[in-house]
Amino acid sequence: MMAKRDERDPFLAAGDLYGEIYIADQHGAGAAKPRLASLLPGLALVATSAAAAGWLSTYYSVPLVLAGLLTGSALNFLSGVRTTQPGLEFCSSTLLRLAIVLLGFQVSLEALGALGVTGLLSLLAIMTTALVAAVVAARLTRLSGEFGLIVGGATAICGASAALLLYALIGKNKVGPDQFAAIILGILLASALAAIAYPVLAAALNYSDLEAGFLTGATIHDVAQALGAGYGISDNAGQTTTAIKMTRVMLLAPIAFAIAAWAGRRSESRPGGATRALKLPIFVLAYIAVVIVNSVASIPAPVSEAALDSAKILILAGIIATVLRANLRVALTQGWRPIAPVAAATLASLLAALLIIPAIF
């Protein structure tokens, strides 16, 4: 018999930037855009959690991102209420995309150029390390190569977003839905832990804002947690994190094609919505446009500051919504094996970054 719970629910935990991909691929043209009224329960839940996080941050000196993770986790049981799902998806996808565009006002081509050829090659080395570590760990734990490629792509590029796309391209026949749900939750957990631990590690290592921003941007999987960690260190570190992380996001399409070709399944990705999903998203194009405008024009300081403050609020909402959407029950039924490649890739990318940063800065 079919379970009462919608089978999409475990996957809804994944929608940070591309959360609509799985739904569109698996259910034809995808659901219609929700009305404002349908968004209100989820928006209210996120707003309540954000208000509680702000209170904790103000009165107990808890970092706002950490407070958001805590309050979101505490209210996670309410995500099972179906009426909250449209609003939570809106916060963890649309609002987060808007935050990325607004952060373009904090980045210029000069700042992006500061990464240079050495920085780009270093970033690619870190991403490759994560991918290889995930594939090796999957083999050692007797999981399929496709499983390792999905985990590796997710940790190397942009977390749950990349996992959703790669699952649609190469994983449907060899990675079960429960295993895939475990991947998503493992990615979310690793990103959340990294968002808390890496700023502390950067401070312990006396990293500059540039070095700390490179660390968080190059190694934290999901966009929301990466940006939250970067701006939790400082605005300068957050700007570097944004530039590095968005470079990884923009590599999603070419790397996904390469992984699909290597897995010998590119022909299966052509029909339907999976191929459409490989196009560069509009929000990334908008982000690039804003960066160009910010590079060639003098943006008034009040506008730039308002954009940054708005982006921080939207990022907090995206983090909370992502945590609220996580289905912890599904992950607990899968045991430790699906989590091992996520842990291996996460640690490998961190170690690679710690070795590379002293060499390039």
C-alpha atoms as a printed R data frame, in Angstrom:
    type eleno elety resid chain resno      x      y       z
1   ATOM     1    CA   MET     A     1  0.000  0.000   0.000
2   ATOM     2    CA   MET     A     2  1.115  3.553  -0.652
3   ATOM     3    CA   ALA     A     3  2.238  5.444   2.407
4   ATOM     4    CA   LYS     A     4  0.067  8.339   3.488
5   ATOM     5    CA   ARG     A     5  3.019 10.644   3.596
6   ATOM     6    CA   ASP     A     6  3.861 12.180   0.190
7   ATOM     7    CA   GLU     A     7  6.862 10.333  -1.238
8   ATOM     8    CA   ARG     A     8  8.412 13.664  -2.172
9   ATOM     9    CA   ASP     A     9  8.703 14.764   1.437
10  ATOM    10    CA   PRO     A    10 12.185 13.294   2.114
11  ATOM    11    CA   PHE     A    11 13.509 15.100  -0.945
12  ATOM    12    CA   LEU     A    12 11.946 18.411  -0.034
13  ATOM    13    CA   ALA     A    13 14.693 18.684   2.577
14  ATOM    14    CA   ALA     A    14 17.103 19.382  -0.247
15  ATOM    15    CA   GLY     A    15 15.910 22.541  -1.923
16  ATOM    16    CA   ASP     A    16 18.480 25.210  -1.193
17  ATOM    17    CA   LEU     A    17 18.878 26.656  -4.685
18  ATOM    18    CA   TYR     A    18 17.672 24.015  -7.128
19  ATOM    19    CA   GLY     A    19 15.032 22.342  -4.977
20  ATOM    20    CA   GLU     A    20 12.539 22.392  -7.803
21  ATOM    21    CA   ILE     A    21 14.627 20.058  -9.996
22  ATOM    22    CA   TYR     A    22 13.602 16.775  -8.398
23  ATOM    23    CA   ILE     A    23  9.917 17.637  -8.382
24  ATOM    24    CA   ALA     A    24  9.944 18.783 -12.005
25  ATOM    25    CA   ASP     A    25 11.873 15.734 -13.188
26  ATOM    26    CA   GLN     A    26  9.794 13.199 -11.317
27  ATOM    27    CA   HIS     A    27  6.343 14.680 -11.824
28  ATOM    28    CA   GLY     A    28  6.288 16.022 -15.333
29  ATOM    29    CA   ALA     A    29  5.923 19.741 -15.739
30  ATOM    30    CA   GLY     A    30  6.098 20.366 -12.003
31  ATOM    31    CA   ALA     A    31  3.668 21.926  -9.590
32  ATOM    32    CA   ALA     A    32  2.084 25.284 -10.244
33  ATOM    33    CA   LYS     A    33  3.451 28.307  -8.450
34  ATOM    34    CA   PRO     A    34  1.823 28.522  -5.005
35  ATOM    35    CA   ARG     A    35 -0.482 31.386  -4.116
36  ATOM    36    CA   LEU     A    36  0.487 33.827  -1.407
37  ATOM    37    CA   ALA     A    37 -2.070 32.333   0.970
38  ATOM    38    CA   SER     A    38 -0.466 28.903   0.663
39  ATOM    39    CA   LEU     A    39  2.927 30.384   1.605
40  ATOM    40    CA   LEU     A    40  1.757 32.004   4.833
41  ATOM    41    CA   PRO     A    41  1.948 28.976   7.204
42  ATOM    42    CA   GLY     A    42  5.548 28.221   6.206
43  ATOM    43    CA   LEU     A    43  6.521 31.889   6.234
44  ATOM    44    CA   ALA     A    44  5.013 32.288   9.697
45  ATOM    45    CA   LEU     A    45  6.946 29.276  10.943
46  ATOM    46    CA   VAL     A    46 10.226 30.649   9.564
47  ATOM    47    CA   ALA     A    47  9.486 34.114  10.975
48  ATOM    48    CA   THR     A    48  8.769 32.657  14.410
49  ATOM    49    CA   SER     A    49 12.007 30.681  14.364
50  ATOM    50    CA   ALA     A    50 13.951 33.721  13.132
51  ATOM    51    CA   ALA     A    51 12.499 35.903  15.896
52  ATOM    52    CA   ALA     A    52 13.501 33.307  18.488
53  ATOM    53    CA   ALA     A    53 16.978 33.128  16.935
54  ATOM    54    CA   GLY     A    54 17.291 36.912  17.108
55  ATOM    55    CA   TRP     A    55 16.315 36.849  20.764
56  ATOM    56    CA   LEU     A    56 18.868 34.151  21.563
57  ATOM    57    CA   SER     A    57 21.551 36.013  19.650
58  ATOM    58    CA   THR     A    58 20.816 39.303  21.398
59  ATOM    59    CA   TYR     A    59 20.447 38.146  24.982
60  ATOM    60    CA   TYR     A    60 22.873 35.214  25.076
61  ATOM    61    CA   SER     A    61 25.493 36.389  22.554
62  ATOM    62    CA   VAL     A    62 24.887 33.296  20.408
63  ATOM    63    CA   PRO     A    63 25.932 33.710  16.745
64  ATOM    64    CA   LEU     A    64 22.786 34.378  14.745
65  ATOM    65    CA   VAL     A    65 23.445 31.527  12.304
66  ATOM    66    CA   LEU     A    66 23.894 29.040  15.140
67  ATOM    67    CA   ALA     A    67 20.777 30.370  16.832
68  ATOM    68    CA   GLY     A    68 18.856 29.884  13.595
69  ATOM    69    CA   LEU     A    69 20.061 26.302  13.318
70  ATOM    70    CA   LEU     A    70 19.025 25.609  16.910
71  ATOM    71    CA   THR     A    71 15.560 27.149  16.675
72  ATOM    72    CA   GLY     A    72 14.949 25.550  13.289
73  ATOM    73    CA   SER     A    73 15.882 22.145  14.698
74  ATOM    74    CA   ALA     A    74 13.644 22.695  17.727
75  ATOM    75    CA   LEU     A    75 10.652 23.409  15.482
76  ATOM    76    CA   ASN     A    76 11.489 20.708  12.943
77  ATOM    77    CA   PHE     A    77  8.537 18.561  14.027
78  ATOM    78    CA   LEU     A    78  6.171 21.179  12.585
79  ATOM    79    CA   SER     A    79  7.532 20.604   9.082
80  ATOM    80    CA   GLY     A    80  5.388 17.469   8.944
81  ATOM    81    CA   VAL     A    81  2.351 19.748   8.673
82  ATOM    82    CA   ARG     A    82  1.700 19.757   4.935
83  ATOM    83    CA   THR     A    83  0.470 23.344   4.837
84  ATOM    84    CA   THR     A    84  3.919 24.596   5.860
85  ATOM    85    CA   GLN     A    85  5.699 23.009   2.880
86  ATOM    86    CA   PRO     A    86  5.058 25.682   0.195
87  ATOM    87    CA   GLY     A    87  6.305 28.468   2.461
88  ATOM    88    CA   LEU     A    88  9.352 26.516   3.583
89  ATOM    89    CA   GLU     A    89 10.245 25.670  -0.011
90  ATOM    90    CA   PHE     A    90  9.817 29.335  -0.955
91  ATOM    91    CA   CYS     A    91 12.188 30.440   1.806
92  ATOM    92    CA   SER     A    92 14.828 27.817   1.076
93  ATOM    93    CA   SER     A    93 14.806 28.417  -2.683
94  ATOM    94    CA   THR     A    94 13.339 31.709  -3.918
95  ATOM    95    CA   LEU     A    95 14.371 33.873  -0.975
96  ATOM    96    CA   LEU     A    96 17.838 32.361  -0.952
97  ATOM    97    CA   ARG     A    97 18.236 33.032  -4.675
98  ATOM    98    CA   LEU     A    98 17.224 36.650  -4.053
99  ATOM    99    CA   ALA     A    99 19.807 36.850  -1.266
100 ATOM   100    CA   ILE     A   100 22.504 35.689  -3.671
101 ATOM   101    CA   VAL     A   101 21.559 38.404  -6.167
102 ATOM   102    CA   LEU     A   102 21.641 41.066  -3.438
103 ATOM   103    CA   LEU     A   103 25.075 39.881  -2.334
104 ATOM   104    CA   GLY     A   104 26.309 40.795  -5.796
105 ATOM   105    CA   PHE     A   105 26.389 44.393  -4.548
106 ATOM   106    CA   GLN     A   106 29.203 43.338  -2.197
107 ATOM   107    CA   VAL     A   107 31.407 41.770  -4.886
108 ATOM   108    CA   SER     A   108 33.242 43.380  -7.769
109 ATOM   109    CA   LEU     A   109 35.164 41.980 -10.714
110 ATOM   110    CA   GLU     A   110 38.282 43.283  -9.043
111 ATOM   111    CA   ALA     A   111 37.546 41.096  -6.039
112 ATOM   112    CA   LEU     A   112 36.805 38.111  -8.272
113 ATOM   113    CA   GLY     A   113 40.011 38.760 -10.206
114 ATOM   114    CA   ALA     A   114 41.914 38.637  -6.947
115 ATOM   115    CA   LEU     A   115 41.277 34.888  -6.941
116 ATOM   116    CA   GLY     A   116 43.546 34.618  -9.983
117 ATOM   117    CA   VAL     A   117 44.620 31.515 -11.840
118 ATOM   118    CA   THR     A   118 46.301 30.106  -8.746
119 ATOM   119    CA   GLY     A   119 43.163 30.542  -6.662
120 ATOM   120    CA   LEU     A   120 40.960 28.960  -9.308
121 ATOM   121    CA   LEU     A   121 43.290 25.978  -9.713
122 ATOM   122    CA   SER     A   122 43.409 25.627  -5.930
123 ATOM   123    CA   LEU     A   123 39.619 25.645  -5.762
124 ATOM   124    CA   LEU     A   124 39.410 22.984  -8.475
125 ATOM   125    CA   ALA     A   125 41.957 20.881  -6.572
126 ATOM   126    CA   ILE     A   126 39.814 21.028  -3.426
127 ATOM   127    CA   MET     A   127 36.691 20.093  -5.397
128 ATOM   128    CA   THR     A   128 38.478 17.185  -7.092
129 ATOM   129    CA   THR     A   129 39.732 15.930  -3.737
130 ATOM   130    CA   ALA     A   130 36.186 15.850  -2.380
131 ATOM   131    CA   LEU     A   131 34.901 13.993  -5.443
132 ATOM   132    CA   VAL     A   132 37.636 11.344  -5.353
133 ATOM   133    CA   ALA     A   133 37.282 10.832  -1.595
134 ATOM   134    CA   ALA     A   134 33.531 10.255  -1.918
135 ATOM   135    CA   VAL     A   135 33.932  7.691  -4.719
136 ATOM   136    CA   VAL     A   136 36.660  5.808  -2.820
137 ATOM   137    CA   ALA     A   137 34.632  5.801   0.404
138 ATOM   138    CA   ALA     A   138 31.562  4.550  -1.449
139 ATOM   139    CA   ARG     A   139 33.561  1.655  -2.882
140 ATOM   140    CA   LEU     A   140 35.042  0.796   0.514
141 ATOM   141    CA   THR     A   141 31.568  0.686   2.060
142 ATOM   142    CA   ARG     A   142 30.256 -1.426  -0.838
143 ATOM   143    CA   LEU     A   143 28.003  1.264  -2.252
144 ATOM   144    CA   SER     A   144 27.651  1.909  -5.971
145 ATOM   145    CA   GLY     A   145 29.943  4.169  -7.946
146 ATOM   146    CA   GLU     A   146 26.912  6.290  -8.808
147 ATOM   147    CA   PHE     A   147 26.311  6.794  -5.092
148 ATOM   148    CA   GLY     A   148 29.873  8.038  -4.672
149 ATOM   149    CA   LEU     A   149 29.573 10.360  -7.671
150 ATOM   150    CA   ILE     A   150 26.392 11.927  -6.308
151 ATOM   151    CA   VAL     A   151 27.973 12.497  -2.899
152 ATOM   152    CA   GLY     A   152 31.208 13.741  -4.438
153 ATOM   153    CA   GLY     A   153 29.435 16.159  -6.755
154 ATOM   154    CA   ALA     A   154 27.273 17.413  -3.908
155 ATOM   155    CA   THR     A   155 30.217 18.099  -1.605
156 ATOM   156    CA   ALA     A   156 32.375 19.528  -4.374
157 ATOM   157    CA   ILE     A   157 29.850 21.892  -5.937
158 ATOM   158    CA   CYS     A   158 26.816 23.121  -4.023
159 ATOM   159    CA   GLY     A   159 25.463 20.496  -1.678
160 ATOM   160    CA   ALA     A   160 21.902 19.264  -1.929
161 ATOM   161    CA   SER     A   161 21.302 21.200  -5.153
162 ATOM   162    CA   ALA     A   162 24.010 19.291  -7.011
163 ATOM   163    CA   ALA     A   163 22.897 16.015  -5.422
164 ATOM   164    CA   LEU     A   164 19.378 16.489  -6.805
165 ATOM   165    CA   LEU     A   165 20.656 17.130 -10.309
166 ATOM   166    CA   LEU     A   166 23.176 14.291 -10.305
167 ATOM   167    CA   TYR     A   167 20.580 11.874  -8.950
168 ATOM   168    CA   ALA     A   168 18.342 12.724 -11.883
169 ATOM   169    CA   LEU     A   169 21.242 12.206 -14.303
170 ATOM   170    CA   ILE     A   170 22.989  9.068 -13.104
171 ATOM   171    CA   GLY     A   171 21.582  7.644  -9.904
172 ATOM   172    CA   LYS     A   172 18.008  6.503 -10.393
173 ATOM   173    CA   ASN     A   173 18.846  2.874 -11.237
174 ATOM   174    CA   LYS     A   174 21.532  2.231  -8.625
175 ATOM   175    CA   VAL     A   175 20.700  4.565  -5.728
176 ATOM   176    CA   GLY     A   176 17.455  3.896  -3.892
177 ATOM   177    CA   PRO     A   177 15.223  6.734  -2.720
178 ATOM   178    CA   ASP     A   178 15.928  5.998   0.942
179 ATOM   179    CA   GLN     A   179 19.670  6.064   0.290
180 ATOM   180    CA   PHE     A   180 19.295  9.311  -1.585
181 ATOM   181    CA   ALA     A   181 17.332 10.845   1.278
182 ATOM   182    CA   ALA     A   182 20.175  9.803   3.584
183 ATOM   183    CA   ILE     A   183 22.656 11.554   1.261
184 ATOM   184    CA   ILE     A   184 20.621 14.753   1.415
185 ATOM   185    CA   LEU     A   185 20.366 14.718   5.177
186 ATOM   186    CA   GLY     A   186 24.050 13.850   5.510
187 ATOM   187    CA   ILE     A   187 24.933 16.822   3.312
188 ATOM   188    CA   LEU     A   188 22.707 19.115   5.357
189 ATOM   189    CA   LEU     A   189 24.188 17.867   8.624
190 ATOM   190    CA   ALA     A   190 27.771 18.191   7.371
191 ATOM   191    CA   SER     A   191 27.061 21.719   6.115
192 ATOM   192    CA   ALA     A   192 25.458 22.733   9.400
193 ATOM   193    CA   LEU     A   193 28.363 21.376  11.455
194 ATOM   194    CA   ALA     A   194 30.878 23.028   9.143
195 ATOM   195    CA   ALA     A   195 29.066 26.364   9.388
196 ATOM   196    CA   ILE     A   196 29.523 26.196  13.142
197 ATOM   197    CA   ALA     A   197 33.018 24.701  13.327
198 ATOM   198    CA   TYR     A   198 34.937 26.298  10.453
199 ATOM   199    CA   PRO     A   199 34.718 29.925  11.671
200 ATOM   200    CA   VAL     A   200 36.032 28.715  15.027
201 ATOM   201    CA   LEU     A   201 38.818 26.823  13.268
202 ATOM   202    CA   ALA     A   202 39.699 29.861  11.165
203 ATOM   203    CA   ALA     A   203 39.961 31.995  14.302
204 ATOM   204    CA   ALA     A   204 42.124 29.382  16.017
205 ATOM   205    CA   LEU     A   205 44.483 29.379  13.020
206 ATOM   206    CA   ASN     A   206 44.589 33.203  12.986
207 ATOM   207    CA   TYR     A   207 43.310 33.317   9.425
208 ATOM   208    CA   SER     A   208 42.778 36.689   7.814
209 ATOM   209    CA   ASP     A   209 39.313 37.546   6.467
210 ATOM   210    CA   LEU     A   210 40.496 36.568   2.992
211 ATOM   211    CA   GLU     A   211 41.796 33.183   4.182
212 ATOM   212    CA   ALA     A   212 38.721 32.511   6.332
213 ATOM   213    CA   GLY     A   213 36.414 33.438   3.455
214 ATOM   214    CA   PHE     A   214 38.289 31.108   1.116
215 ATOM   215    CA   LEU     A   215 38.012 28.295   3.665
216 ATOM   216    CA   THR     A   216 34.256 28.623   4.136
217 ATOM   217    CA   GLY     A   217 33.539 29.296   0.466
218 ATOM   218    CA   ALA     A   218 35.648 26.401  -0.818
219 ATOM   219    CA   THR     A   219 34.622 23.699   1.643
220 ATOM   220    CA   ILE     A   220 31.087 24.182   2.994
221 ATOM   221    CA   HIS     A   221 28.592 22.365   0.803
222 ATOM   222    CA   ASP     A   222 25.250 24.177   0.786
223 ATOM   223    CA   VAL     A   223 25.096 27.829  -0.191
224 ATOM   224    CA   ALA     A   224 23.066 29.035   2.789
225 ATOM   225    CA   GLN     A   225 25.431 27.558   5.363
226 ATOM   226    CA   ALA     A   226 28.527 28.731   3.494
227 ATOM   227    CA   LEU     A   227 27.328 32.320   3.279
228 ATOM   228    CA   GLY     A   228 26.054 32.247   6.834
229 ATOM   229    CA   ALA     A   229 29.453 31.093   8.069
230 ATOM   230    CA   GLY     A   230 31.335 33.649   5.974
231 ATOM   231    CA   TYR     A   231 29.277 36.627   7.049
232 ATOM   232    CA   GLY     A   232 29.286 35.286  10.593
233 ATOM   233    CA   ILE     A   233 33.064 35.894  10.588
234 ATOM   234    CA   SER     A   234 32.960 39.374   9.040
235 ATOM   235    CA   ASP     A   235 31.539 41.232   6.080
236 ATOM   236    CA   ASN     A   236 34.908 41.049   4.293
237 ATOM   237    CA   ALA     A   237 35.110 37.306   4.842
238 ATOM   238    CA   GLY     A   238 31.512 36.992   3.662
239 ATOM   239    CA   GLN     A   239 32.315 38.770   0.404
240 ATOM   240    CA   THR     A   240 35.169 36.353  -0.265
241 ATOM   241    CA   THR     A   241 32.948 33.413   0.660
242 ATOM   242    CA   THR     A   242 30.299 34.614  -1.781
243 ATOM   243    CA   ALA     A   243 32.785 34.942  -4.639
244 ATOM   244    CA   ILE     A   244 34.306 31.504  -4.005
245 ATOM   245    CA   LYS     A   245 31.004 29.749  -3.404
246 ATOM   246    CA   MET     A   246 29.326 31.267  -6.460
247 ATOM   247    CA   THR     A   247 32.303 30.174  -8.547
248 ATOM   248    CA   ARG     A   248 31.532 26.626  -7.409
249 ATOM   249    CA   VAL     A   249 27.817 27.063  -8.193
250 ATOM   250    CA   MET     A   250 28.598 28.307 -11.706
251 ATOM   251    CA   LEU     A   251 30.640 25.138 -12.279
252 ATOM   252    CA   LEU     A   252 27.570 22.975 -11.623
253 ATOM   253    CA   ALA     A   253 26.552 22.517 -15.270
254 ATOM   254    CA   PRO     A   254 29.949 21.617 -16.782
255 ATOM   255    CA   ILE     A   255 30.901 19.348 -13.902
256 ATOM   256    CA   ALA     A   256 27.506 17.625 -13.973
257 ATOM   257    CA   PHE     A   257 27.899 16.956 -17.701
258 ATOM   258    CA   ALA     A   258 31.410 15.612 -17.105
259 ATOM   259    CA   ILE     A   259 30.268 13.316 -14.301
260 ATOM   260    CA   ALA     A   260 27.331 12.060 -16.372
261 ATOM   261    CA   ALA     A   261 29.611 11.332 -19.316
262 ATOM   262    CA   TRP     A   262 32.140  9.557 -17.101
263 ATOM   263    CA   ALA     A   263 29.385  7.397 -15.653
264 ATOM   264    CA   GLY     A   264 28.343  6.424 -19.184
265 ATOM   265    CA   ARG     A   265 24.798  7.717 -18.766
266 ATOM   266    CA   ARG     A   266 24.737 10.987 -20.580
267 ATOM   267    CA   SER     A   267 22.286  9.618 -23.147
268 ATOM   268    CA   GLU     A   268 19.753  9.033 -20.349
269 ATOM   269    CA   SER     A   269 19.928 12.681 -19.306
270 ATOM   270    CA   ARG     A   270 18.763 14.131 -22.621
271 ATOM   271    CA   PRO     A   271 14.976 13.552 -22.536
272 ATOM   272    CA   GLY     A   272 12.701 15.489 -20.213
273 ATOM   273    CA   GLY     A   273 13.496 18.052 -17.584
274 ATOM   274    CA   ALA     A   274 16.952 16.868 -16.527
275 ATOM   275    CA   THR     A   275 18.612 18.433 -19.545
276 ATOM   276    CA   ARG     A   276 16.772 21.716 -18.961
277 ATOM   277    CA   ALA     A   277 18.040 21.726 -15.395
278 ATOM   278    CA   LEU     A   278 21.611 22.003 -16.641
279 ATOM   279    CA   LYS     A   279 21.060 25.523 -17.930
280 ATOM   280    CA   LEU     A   280 22.665 28.310 -15.947
281 ATOM   281    CA   PRO     A   281 19.946 29.468 -13.534
282 ATOM   282    CA   ILE     A   282 18.480 32.939 -13.913
283 ATOM   283    CA   PHE     A   283 19.512 33.927 -10.402
284 ATOM   284    CA   VAL     A   284 23.166 33.197 -11.228
285 ATOM   285    CA   LEU     A   285 22.901 35.350 -14.353
286 ATOM   286    CA   ALA     A   286 21.290 38.075 -12.256
287 ATOM   287    CA   TYR     A   287 24.096 37.803  -9.705
288 ATOM   288    CA   ILE     A   288 26.702 38.188 -12.470
289 ATOM   289    CA   ALA     A   289 24.830 41.212 -13.848
290 ATOM   290    CA   VAL     A   290 24.751 42.880 -10.422
291 ATOM   291    CA   VAL     A   291 28.471 42.216  -9.929
292 ATOM   292    CA   ILE     A   292 29.205 43.826 -13.301
293 ATOM   293    CA   VAL     A   293 27.074 46.861 -12.439
294 ATOM   294    CA   ASN     A   294 28.773 47.103  -9.046
295 ATOM   295    CA   SER     A   295 32.159 46.961 -10.784
296 ATOM   296    CA   VAL     A   296 31.567 49.662 -13.394
297 ATOM   297    CA   ALA     A   297 29.277 52.018 -11.458
298 ATOM   298    CA   SER     A   298 29.510 53.743  -8.119
299 ATOM   299    CA   ILE     A   299 26.753 52.277  -5.958
300 ATOM   300    CA   PRO     A   300 25.670 54.611  -3.101
301 ATOM   301    CA   ALA     A   301 26.740 53.307   0.292
302 ATOM   302    CA   PRO     A   302 23.173 53.278   1.724
303 ATOM   303    CA   VAL     A   303 22.029 51.074  -1.164
304 ATOM   304    CA   SER     A   304 24.919 48.660  -0.692
305 ATOM   305    CA   GLU     A   305 24.359 48.501   3.068
306 ATOM   306    CA   ALA     A   306 20.605 47.939   2.668
307 ATOM   307    CA   ALA     A   307 21.273 45.151   0.167
308 ATOM   308    CA   LEU     A   308 23.685 43.480   2.582
309 ATOM   309    CA   ASP     A   309 21.289 43.722   5.544
310 ATOM   310    CA   SER     A   310 18.437 42.334   3.429
311 ATOM   311    CA   ALA     A   311 20.620 39.505   2.153
312 ATOM   312    CA   LYS     A   312 21.584 38.520   5.696
313 ATOM   313    CA   ILE     A   313 17.919 38.332   6.716
314 ATOM   314    CA   LEU     A   314 17.048 36.234   3.681
315 ATOM   315    CA   ILE     A   315 20.032 33.937   4.291
316 ATOM   316    CA   LEU     A   316 18.872 33.377   7.867
317 ATOM   317    CA   ALA     A   317 15.386 32.544   6.570
318 ATOM   318    CA   GLY     A   318 16.897 30.119   4.046
319 ATOM   319    CA   ILE     A   319 18.980 28.374   6.705
320 ATOM   320    CA   ILE     A   320 16.015 28.007   9.043
321 ATOM   321    CA   ALA     A   321 13.745 26.721   6.282
322 ATOM   322    CA   THR     A   322 16.360 24.188   5.178
323 ATOM   323    CA   VAL     A   323 16.667 22.845   8.728
324 ATOM   324    CA   LEU     A   324 12.904 22.788   9.156
325 ATOM   325    CA   ARG     A   325 12.506 20.718   5.986
326 ATOM   326    CA   ALA     A   326 15.020 18.037   6.987
327 ATOM   327    CA   ASN     A   327 13.445 14.613   7.596
328 ATOM   328    CA   LEU     A   328 15.659 13.151  10.306
329 ATOM   329    CA   ARG     A   329 13.532 10.003  10.579
330 ATOM   330    CA   VAL     A   330 14.496  8.898   7.064
331 ATOM   331    CA   ALA     A   331 18.219  9.236   7.713
332 ATOM   332    CA   LEU     A   332 18.064  7.186  10.894
333 ATOM   333    CA   THR     A   333 16.720  4.158   9.023
334 ATOM   334    CA   GLN     A   334 19.722  3.921   6.679
335 ATOM   335    CA   GLY     A   335 22.526  3.194   9.146
336 ATOM   336    CA   TRP     A   336 26.055  4.571   8.875
337 ATOM   337    CA   ARG     A   337 27.108  3.423   5.391
338 ATOM   338    CA   PRO     A   338 25.412  6.174   3.329
339 ATOM   339    CA   ILE     A   339 26.899  8.794   5.661
340 ATOM   340    CA   ALA     A   340 30.498  7.521   5.360
341 ATOM   341    CA   PRO     A   341 31.150  8.971   1.848
342 ATOM   342    CA   VAL     A   342 29.705 12.326   2.943
343 ATOM   343    CA   ALA     A   343 32.015 12.390   5.950
344 ATOM   344    CA   ALA     A   344 35.015 11.304   3.879
345 ATOM   345    CA   ALA     A   345 34.433 13.964   1.215
346 ATOM   346    CA   THR     A   346 33.849 16.659   3.827
347 ATOM   347    CA   LEU     A   347 37.033 15.864   5.727
348 ATOM   348    CA   ALA     A   348 39.051 15.502   2.520
349 ATOM   349    CA   SER     A   349 37.992 18.925   1.235
350 ATOM   350    CA   LEU     A   350 38.763 20.496   4.618
351 ATOM   351    CA   LEU     A   351 42.244 18.937   4.784
352 ATOM   352    CA   ALA     A   352 42.961 19.953   1.188
353 ATOM   353    CA   ALA     A   353 41.938 23.537   1.953
354 ATOM   354    CA   LEU     A   354 44.066 23.656   5.118
355 ATOM   355    CA   LEU     A   355 47.077 22.510   3.088
356 ATOM   356    CA   ILE     A   356 46.432 24.862   0.164
357 ATOM   357    CA   ILE     A   357 45.569 28.095   1.985
358 ATOM   358    CA   PRO     A   358 49.084 28.687   3.440
359 ATOM   359    CA   ALA     A   359 50.540 28.113  -0.018
360 ATOM   360    CA   ILE     A   360 48.423 30.657  -1.896
361 ATOM   361    CA   PHE     A   361 48.000 33.448   0.647
